[in-house]
Amino acid sequence: MNLSPHAIVTIALGVFAYAAIVYAVDRSLSGAWRVRYRYLAAALTIGLYFLVLQRSVHPDLRVDVIKAVVALGAAGCVFYEAHRAAQGRPVAERWKRVIGITLAAAAIVCYFNGFQFDRPRYWHRWEQFHYYMGAKYFRELGHDGLYKCTAIAQDQLGLVEGKDEATGRTVRLDMSKEVRRPDRKIRNLGGDNLLMPVAAVLEHPEQCTSLFSPERWSAFKADVKFFRIVSDEPHWYWEGMQQDHGYNPPPVWTILGSFFANLHPAQVAYMQFLAGLDLLYLAGTFALIWWAFGWRVVAVAAIFWGCQASAPVYWTIGGFLRQDWLFYLVASACLARKRYFKLAGASIVYASLLRIFPGLILIGWLVVAGACLMRHKRLAKSHTQALIGGVLAATVLVPLSLAVAGSDSYRQFYDHTLVAHNRTPGANQMGLRALVSHNIGSTAESGRLKYTFDRTLADPLEVWLRIRNERYEKNMWAVYGIVALSLAFFIYAARRLKSLWLAGCLAQVFIILVPHLPNYYYSFLVLSALLAGARRRLEAPLFGFAALSQFVFWTFAWDDDRYAALTLISLLLAYGLIGAFLPKDARRRIAGLFGRTRDPGLGNRVARSS
C-alpha cells in the first residue's frame, strides 16, 4: 500500500485512541446497557472500517485487506474462546458455530472477490482457450501444436465478422493481417520454449493442416474465430494467450477434458457451463470436509483457503476443470479419516494422475505403512485396502487415458511439461527451486525480475530465465541436502502416527520441496486446516499464516520476489505443522532449548485411526 512512516504512525495512534475510548465507555456501563453498547460499538467499528477502506486503500487491495482482517478476526475469536475457557466461562457451542460459519462465509465471499469478476459473463477466456482447445484437438495438436496451428488457422480465416456475446459489440477483423504483423510473437512450444516471431510458422501451413481431417480443420478454425472475437479487448489479450506455456495437463485429465470439449462447439453459454464444473468441485470439497471432520474444521478450512494469498481466485476462476485435483486430494484425506480406505486410495491415485504432484502425499502413507511393517512384520488391513483401491484406479485410468489421448501421450507430456516447461519457469512459480534460484540484490547481477526484465529482447524474460536456471544448477546440492534432511525429519515425526490421513496432510511439505508449481496450485495448503481436527490449537497459527501471506503479497511488487517470499513462509508453516506432531520426548527436548519446561504439545490429542 506504500504508506509513509508518518501515515503508519498516524493510523496506529488513531486505532489505539479509538480502541481506548470504546474500552473506557464499555467499562463505565453495566448490565443490559453494556450488552447494547457492545452491539452498537461492533456495528460502528465495522462501518468505520469499511469507510476508511473505501477512502484510503487502492481498489485492487481492498479485498486483500479484508481477507487479512477476517483471518486476524478468526484468530482473535480463538484466543477469546481459550480465555473464556480458562476462566471457567466457556462460550456457548451455538455461538461458536454461528461465529465460525459466519467468518467462513465471509472468507469465501472474499475469495471470490465479493463476486465481482473481471471475467466477462464468468468464464476465463485465457484458461478455456488452452484447456478446451487443447483437450478437444489433442489427437492432432499434442502438447506443442496449439499456438502454431492457431496462428495458421487465423491466417487462413482472413476477414471475419462476429458478435462478441460478452459485450454485444460486432467485431470486424482482418485476422490474416493481424497475425502477419512483423512484431507478432508466439511461444516456441516444442523448441526452446521462448518467444519467437510467427512469420516462420506461417510459411509452412501444412505442418498443421496435414494433421487434421478437412472436417476437423474447419471445426478448429471456427473455434479459433470464436476465441479471437471474444478476446478482442483488451487489445493485448489474444496475443498474450499464445505466449503462455500451452496445454499442460497429464493424459488422465484429457479423459474428461476431451469428453466435455467434444460435446459442444465453442459458445459463451457452453464455456459458462464448463466454468461451473469447478464450482461443483469446490462445493464438494468443503462438503466432504464437513462430513469427515465437522463444522469447526470446515470453518477453519474455509477461512484459511479464502484468506491466504498464494492461490487467489483470479488465476483460475472461470476455468475448465481446474479444481478437480483439489477435490480428489482432499477427498483422499476425508475418506481415510472415515475409514473408506479403498476409496481413499483410489482418490489419491486419481488426484496424482490428474496433476502428478498430489502423489507426493503418498510419502506420508508410505512412512506409516513402512513403520507398521517394521513393527508388526505385516501391513495393517487399512494399508492393504488403500493399496487395492489405488491399484484398481490406476488399472482403469491409465489404459483409458491411452485410448483417449493416444499411445504417445505420456511421452509427450513428459517432454513438454516435465522437461521443457520446467526449463522456462514463470515468475509466479513457487517451491524450493524458486527459493534457491532467487537472490537479494539491487543490480541486474542479482537476477531479480525488477532489474533484468528487458522489452528490447525477443523474450523480455530471457536474461531472468538464464540467471535463474544457472543459479539453480549451481545450488542443486543445497536442494538435495534440504530435501534429504526434510525427509529424515518427516520420518522421525511421522513414524509413530497410525493415521494415513494425518501423515498425508503433513506430507504436503514435499509438494513445496520437490516440484516447481505455479502459485495457484498452492491451494493444496488447505490440507493444513484438516490437521486442526487433531490439534485444535493449530487454528490460530493457521489464521495468522493467512494474514501474514497477505502482508507478504502487499510488500513485494514483482512476482519473483513475492512468490519466493510466499514459498518461504509456506515452507516454515509445513515444518511447524510437522513439529506439532513430534513425539512428546522430542517436544520436551526442543522446549528445553528455549528454556521451557512444560510439554509444548499443541492441542489435546492425535486423531485416532488405523
N, C-alpha and C positions, 0 to 999 in steps of 0.2 A: 504493500500500500504506500510505500515511500513516505512515511511520516517523519518529520524532523524530530530531533530530540526534544525541542521545546513543545511541539504538539503532543508528543507521547507523555511528557510530564504533566501537561495541562489536562489531558484526558484522564490520567491516573488520579490526579488530585480531584478532578470533578467527580469521578466514580467514588472515590473514598468519601468525599463530602456528602454525596447523595446517600451512600450506604449508612454513614454516621447519623444523618438526620432521620432516615427511615427507622434505624435501630432505636434511637432516642425516643421517638414518638411511640414505638411499639412498647418500650419498657414503661412508658407513662400510663398505659392503658391496662385494663384488666377485664376478665370475663368475656361476655359476648362482644363488647366493643373492640377488644383486641382481635378477636376472630374476624369481625367485619373489616377492621383496618387491614389485616393481613391480606384478605382477598383484594381490597382496594389497592394496596401497595403493589401486589403482584401484577394486577392489571395495568397500573400506572407505569411500572417498570418495563413491562413488555411493550407498551405503547411508546415510551420514550426511546427504548432500544431501537425499535423499527424506524422511528422518526430520525434518530441520529444516523442509522444505517442508510436511510434513503438520501439524506443530505450530505453525508461525509464520505461514503465509500463508493468506489467506482462500480458501475452496474455489473461488470464481469466478476467482481469479487464478493458481491453481496451474499449470494447463496453459500459460497465457501465460508464466509464469516459465520453465517447462521449454522452451518454444519459444525464448526468448532464450538459454538455456544451450546448446541444441542448435546454434543459429546461431553463437554465440561459440565453441563447441567445434569446429565446422567451420572457422571462420576460424583457430583455433589450429592445426588439422591442416595447413592450407595453409601457414602460417608455418613450422611444423616441417618440412614437406616441403622448402620452399625452403632452410631452414637445413641440412638434411642434404645437399641437392644442392650447396650452396656448399662443404661440407666434403669433397666427393668421395665421400660415402657415401649415395647415393640410396636412398630407401625402395623396397623391392621392389614391383613392379607388383601382385602379388596382394594385398599388404597394403593398398595404396591402394584397390583395388577393394572389398575386404571392408569397410574402414572407411567408404568413401564410400557404399556401398549400405546399410550399417547405419545411418549417420546419416540417409540419405534415408528409410529405412523408419521411423526414429524420428520424423522430421518429419511424415511422412504420418499416423502414429498421432496425433501432437499436433494436426494439422489437424482430424482427425475426433474431437477431444476424447477420445481414448482409447476411442473407440467407445461412449462414454456419452452418449446423446442425450436431450434433454428432449422430443423429439417422440414421442408415443405410437405404438409399432409402426413407427417410422421412416417417417413421412411428415408433411409440413408442411401442416397444415390451412389456415393463412392463405394460403400460397402457392398451394395447389391450388384453393382456393375461387376465387381470381382467375383462374388460368390454365386450369383445367379448365372452369369455368363460362363464363368469357369466350370461350374458343375454341369450346366446344360450341354456345353460343347467340349467336355473334357476328352472325349474319344478323338476329336480332331485336333484340339489345341494342346493337350497335355498341360504341363505346368508352365511352359515357356512361350506359348504362342499367342497369348491373349492380346498383348499390345501391338505386336506386328500385324496380326490379322485384322485387328480393329482399324489400324491405320490404312491398310489396303482396302478394306470394306468402305471406309469413309471416302477414300479417293474414288472408288467406283460409283458411289452414290451420287456424287456431283451436286447439282442444285436440288434442294429439298425444301419442303414446306410442311409444317405441322403445328399443332396446338400444344403448348405447354399446359398440361392439365392442372399443374400446381398454381399457376398464375393466371390462366385463362388467356394468355397472350399468344398470338400467332407468330411463329418463328420462321423466318426465311433465311436459308444458309446456302452458301456455296461450299460444300464440305470438301470438295477436291482442292479448291483454292486455299482453304484453311489449313489442310493437312500438309500442303506443299509449301507453306511459308518457310523461308530459309532457316529461321531460328527454332523451328518446331523440333522438340526432342521427346523421346520415349526412353524408358529404361531398357537396357540391353539384357533382357532375361535370357538365360542360357549362354551368355557370354561373360563379360567381366562384371555384369550387374551394375554398371554405372550408366549415366545418361548418355545417349547417342543421338545424332541427327537422324531424322526419319527418312531422309531422301534416299539413302541406300536401300532401305526396305522396299520403297515404292517401285524401285526398278525391277523387282522380281516378284510380281503378284502370284506367280504360280506356286511359290513356296507355301502359300495358304490355300489358294483355290483348288490345288490338286488334292488336298486333304479332305475336302468336303464333297458330298454329292450335290448336284445342282439345287435340289430342294433344300438341303441343309444350309447351303451357302446363301440362298435367298432369305431363309429364316434368320440367319446370323446377321445379314445386312439390315434386315428390318429391326432387329433388336438393337443393333448399333445406332440406327437412326433414332429409335426411341430414347436411348440413354443420352445421346447427344442433345436432343431437343429439350429434355427435362433438366439438362445440366448447363443451360445457356447462361445462367447467372449464378455466382459471379463469373466474370469473363475468363478467369484462370482455371476454373474448377475442372472443366473437361480435360484440359491438357494435364493438369496435376494428377488426375486419376490414373493416367498412363505413365506416371513417373513413380508410382508406388512399387511394390515388390511382387505383383502378380497374384496368382491363385495358389495359395499355400497349404490347404488342408490335406491330411492324410487320406488314402483311398477309402477308409471306412466312413469318413464324413461324406464322401461323394455318394454313398448309397442313398441316404435320404435327400441330400442336396440335389442329386440328379433326378430323383423321383419328383420332387416338388418343382424343380426348374423346368422339366419337360412336360409338366402337367398343363401349363398355360403359357401363352405368349406374354411378352413383357408389356404390362399395362400398369398404370398407377394403382388401381384398385387391387390388383394381384400382388404388387410389391408391398402394399399395406398389409395384406393378408400374411405374406411371408414375414414381415416385421412383427406381426402379432404373435408368431410362434414363440419368440423369445420371452414375451410377457407371460405366456403359459408356463414356460420352463422356470422363470423366476418365481412365479406364484407357487409352483410345485416344489421348488427348493425350500421355501420357507414353510410350506405346509408339512413337508417331511420333517423339518427340524422341530416344529410344534408337536407332531405325532411322536417323535422319538425322545424329545427332551423336555417338552412342556412349554408353557407360555413364557417363563422367565428367560430361558436360553434363547428362544426365538426373538424375544425383545432385544436381548444383548446382541444377537447376530444382526438384526435389522439396524440397530443403532451403529454398530461397528461398520457394517457394509455401507450404510448410507452416508456416513460421515468421513470415511477415510478418503485420502487424496490421490492415492496411486492409481486407482481404476475408476475415474469418474464416468458419468453417463455418456458424455458426448462422443466418445471414441467409437462405440459400437451400437448405441441405441438406434433402433430402426433398421438394424442389420438383419441378416438371414442366417438363422441357426447359429448364433454366436454365443449362446448361453447353454447349449446342450451339454457340453463337457462339465460345466459347473454343477448342473443338476445331478448328473451321474456321479460326480466326485463326492458331493455332499450326501447323496443317496447311499453311497457305499458305507459311510460312517454311521448314518442313521439306521440302515438295515443291520449293520453289525451290532449296534447297541441293542436293537430289538431282537437280536439272535436269529435273524434270517440270513444265515451265513452264505448259503449258496447264491442268493440274490445279491448279497454284498460283493461276493467275488465276481459275479457277472457284471455288476455295475462298475467296479473299479477297472475291470478289463475294458469295458466299453468306453469309459472316460479316457483311458490310456490310448486306445486305438483312435479316438476322435482327435486328441491333441498331443499325444506322446508324453508330455511332461507330467500329467497326473500319475503315471506309472511309478514315479519316484516315491509316492506314498507307500508303495509296496515294501520299501525298505523297512518301514516300521512293522509291517505284518511279518516280514521275514525274521526280524530280530525276535519278536515274540514267539514265533513258531520254532526258531532255532534254539532259544533258551529252553522252551518246553521239551524239545527233542533231547537236549543235553541232560536235562534233569530227570526225565522220565523214560528216555530211550524210545519214545514214540510221540507222534503228533496227537494233539487233542482232537476230539471229534469236530470241534468248530473249525479248526485249521483245515482238516480234510474236506469239510463241506465247502469252505471258501475256495479251496483249490479246485474242487469239482465244478463249482459254478463258473470260475474263471476260465477253466479249460473248455467247458461247453460253449461259453460265449465266444471265445476265440475260434473254436471249431466252426461255428456258424458264421461269424462276421468276416473272417479273413477270406474264405472262399467266395462269399457273396460279394465282397469288395472287388475281388479279382474279376468276377463275372461282370460287374457293373463298370469298373474303371479300366479294365484291361490287364493282361498278364504282366505288362511292363510298368504298371503304375507305381509299385513300391520303389523300383529303381529310380524312376523319375522323381518321386517325392524325395528320396534321399539326396539325389544330385541337386535338386532345386532348393529345397527348404533347409535341409540339414547341412549342406555344404556351401552352395553359392550364397544363399540368403544369410548364412552365418558369417560370411566374409565381409558383408556390407551391412553392418548393424545400423539401426536408426538411432537418432539422438534420444528417443523416448524408451529405449530398451533398458531393462533392469536386470540385476543379477550380480554375482561375484565378478563376472567378467567386466561389467560396467564399472565396478569399483577399482579393480586393479589396472584398468585401462585409463582411468581418469587421473588428472593431476591438478594441483592447485598452483596457479601462476597467473601473471598478468601480461604475458607475451605470447606470440604465436608458438614458441617452443613448448609451451605448456600443453598444446594440443586442444585447448578448450575451444568449443564452437564459437564463442564470442570473439576469438582472435584469429580463427582460421577459415571462417565462412567467407567464400570468395565467389561473387557472382560473375566474375570475368572468366571463370573456368567452365568447361563443358558441364561438369557436375560440381556445383558450389561446395559440396561436402567432400570432395576428393582428398584434399590435404588432411582434413579432420579424420577421415576414414583411414588413411595411410598411417598417420601417427598413432591412432588408437590400436590398429592391428599390430603395429611394430611394438608398442608398449605391452600389449597383451602377450605376444610371443616372448618378449624379454622376461616378463613376470610369470610365465607359466609355472615355474617351480613353486611360486608362492600359492598359486591356485591349487595345485596338487597337495601341497602341505596343509592348507586350510581345510580342504575337503577331507583329507585323511584324519586330521585332528578332530574335526567336527563329527565324523563317523564314529571315532573312538568315544567321544563324549556322549554321543547319542546312544551307543550300545550300552555304555555304563549306566546311563539314566533309565533306559527302557527295558533292560534285561529282566527286571523283576515285574514288569507290567504283564497282566494277563488279558487285557482288553485289546482286541485288534483295533477298534475304533480310536482308542486313546493313542496308541503307538502310531497309527496312521496320521492322525491330526498333528502330532509332534513332528512327524517326518516331513512336514511341509518345509522345514529348513533346507532340505535338499533341492527343492524347487527353486530356492533362492541361490543356492550354491552352484548348481550344475548347469541348467540351461540359461540362455540369454534371451529373455522374453520381452515382448512389448509390454508397456506398463499396464494395459487394460486386462491382462491375464492375472494381475495380482489381486483380483477378486477372490482367488483361492485362499487368501488370508482369512476369509470368513470361517475357515476351519478353526481358527484360534478361538472364536466365540463358543464353539461347541465344548471346548475344554473347560469353560465356566460351569458346565454341567457336572464336572468332577471337582473343580477348585473354584468355589464361588468367589473367593477373594481375588480372583483374576479379573473380575469385572471392571473395577476402577482403573487398573493399568491398561486394559484394552481400550477403554474410553479415552484415557489420557493419550494413548498412542494415536488414536484417530484425530484428536485435536492437534497433537504435535505434527502429524503429517500435513495438516492444512497450513500450519505455520511454516513448515519447510517449503511447501508449494508456493506460498506468497514470497518467501525470502529470495528465491532464485528465479531470474528471468529467463535464462537459457535452459533448454531441455536437458542437455547433457549434465549440467550442474545439478539441476532439480532432481533428476531421476537417479543420479548417483547418491545424492543425499537421502532420498527416499529408500533406496536399496539398503543403505547403512542402517537406518533406524528399523527397517523391516527385519534385517538380519539380527539385530540386537533383540528385537521382540521375540524372534524364533528361539534364540539361545535362552532368553529369560524364561520362556514357557517350558523348555526342556529342563532348565534348572529347577522349576517349580515341582517337577516330578522326580527329582533325585531321591535316592533312599535317605531315610532320616539321619543316619550317621554322617552321610556326606553333607547334608544340610547343616548339621551341627558344626562340622569342621569348617565349612565356609563361613558360618556365623561367627565362629571364634576368630577368624581372620579379621573381622570387622568389629571385634570387641563385644559381640552379642553372646549371651549365654543361653537364652531361651530358644526353643525349637522354632526356626523361622519358617516352618511349613506353611504354605499358602493354602488356607482352606481346611476343611474338616475331614476330607476323605478322598480316596480314589474310587471312581465309579467301578462297580464290580461286574465283571462279565468275563466269561471264558472265551 
